[in-house]
Amino acid sequence: MKENILAWINEGNITLPTILFCEYRNLQLNETELVLLLNIITFLEKGNFFPTPEELSSRMTISTADCHVILRKLIQRGLLEITEEYSIDGIRIEKYSVQPLWDKLIDQFIINNRKSNKVDIQAEETDLYTCFENEFGRPLSPFECESLAMWMDDDHHDPVIIKAALREAVMSGKLNFRYIDRILFEWKKNGIRTIEQAKNQGQKFRQRQMPKSTENEEQGQPSVPFYNWLEQ
């Protein structure tokens, strides 16, 4: 019994990226082709770099002839390759390489990330339009929509920064696109690129207004501290 367990342990393990099982269909692999590749990887891990179709088929439910056909197709489709090298004795050695499989898997991973990022950006932009319409209390005009698009596409302002500029305009009681555009212009000129920098900038300007606000309160005037970006 102990010998059997040791033999099982000595068979070893192989580590495979989870994404292979998630994306093999997008690589145009069927289950039989996938299992064949997994068996090749297992042989490579054990030091058998060029398993024969007979060895591969003995582990599967397909014939040796089918293994021949599938191996040829995998090589033709650029998912498997045969490399050559020479031993110290000058003997030519052929090896299977699954590097093409990993290369295509990486490409698929990058494509998926780009799609995901694109969806996130579209969601952010939709949310941005919604924020503006909520603050203005009405649908945006075509001109206002175009201004929003220009801030993102031409001026390359992050939607988060545009929301921060909207917040500054609301706090200042000057809710219009010209005022927001001026805020964004000043922030870009001063290197304000993150929400933290924008918050700090707005806080500094409001703190500068505090002495004037105190004076107004002493005179019985209402305190409305804000920074007038249009006067910059």
Secondary structure as the mmCIF struct_conf table of DSSP 4:
data_model
#
loop_
_struct_conf.conf_type_id
_struct_conf.id
_struct_conf.beg_label_comp_id
_struct_conf.beg_label_asym_id
_struct_conf.beg_label_seq_id
_struct_conf.end_label_comp_id
_struct_conf.end_label_asym_id
_struct_conf.end_label_seq_id
HELX_RH_AL_P HELX_RH_AL_P1 LYS A 2 ASN A 10
TURN_TY1_P TURN_TY1_P1 GLU A 11 GLU A 11
HELX_RH_AL_P HELX_RH_AL_P2 THR A 18 GLU A 23
TURN_TY1_P TURN_TY1_P2 TYR A 24 GLN A 28
HELX_RH_AL_P HELX_RH_AL_P3 GLU A 31 GLU A 45
TURN_TY1_P TURN_TY1_P3 LYS A 46 GLY A 47
BEND BEND1 PHE A 49 PHE A 50
HELX_RH_AL_P HELX_RH_AL_P4 PRO A 53 SER A 57
TURN_TY1_P TURN_TY1_P4 SER A 58 ARG A 59
BEND BEND2 MET A 60 ILE A 62
HELX_RH_AL_P HELX_RH_AL_P5 THR A 64 GLN A 76
TURN_TY1_P TURN_TY1_P5 ARG A 77 GLY A 78
BEND BEND3 LEU A 79 LEU A 79
STRN STRN1 GLU A 81 TYR A 86
TURN_TY1_P TURN_TY1_P6 ILE A 88 ASP A 89
STRN STRN2 ARG A 92 SER A 97
HELX_RH_AL_P HELX_RH_AL_P6 GLN A 99 PHE A 136
TURN_TY1_P TURN_TY1_P7 GLY A 137 GLY A 137
BEND BEND4 ARG A 138 ARG A 138
HELX_LH_PP_P HELX_LH_PP_P1 PRO A 139 SER A 141
HELX_RH_AL_P HELX_RH_AL_P7 PRO A 142 ASP A 153
TURN_TY1_P TURN_TY1_P8 ASP A 154 ASP A 154
BEND BEND5 ASP A 155 ASP A 155
HELX_RH_AL_P HELX_RH_AL_P8 PRO A 159 SER A 172
TURN_TY1_P TURN_TY1_P9 GLY A 173 GLY A 173
BEND BEND6 ASN A 176 ASN A 176
HELX_RH_AL_P HELX_RH_AL_P9 PHE A 177 LYS A 189
TURN_TY1_P TURN_TY1_P10 ASN A 190 GLY A 191
BEND BEND7 THR A 194 THR A 194
HELX_RH_AL_P HELX_RH_AL_P10 ILE A 195 ARG A 208
TURN_TY1_P TURN_TY1_P11 GLN A 209 GLN A 209
HELX_RH_AL_P HELX_RH_AL_P11 MET A 210 GLU A 218
TURN_TY1_P TURN_TY1_P12 GLN A 219 GLY A 220
HELX_LH_PP_P HELX_LH_PP_P2 GLN A 221 SER A 223
HELX_RH_3T_P HELX_RH_3T_P1 TRP A 229 GLU A 231
#
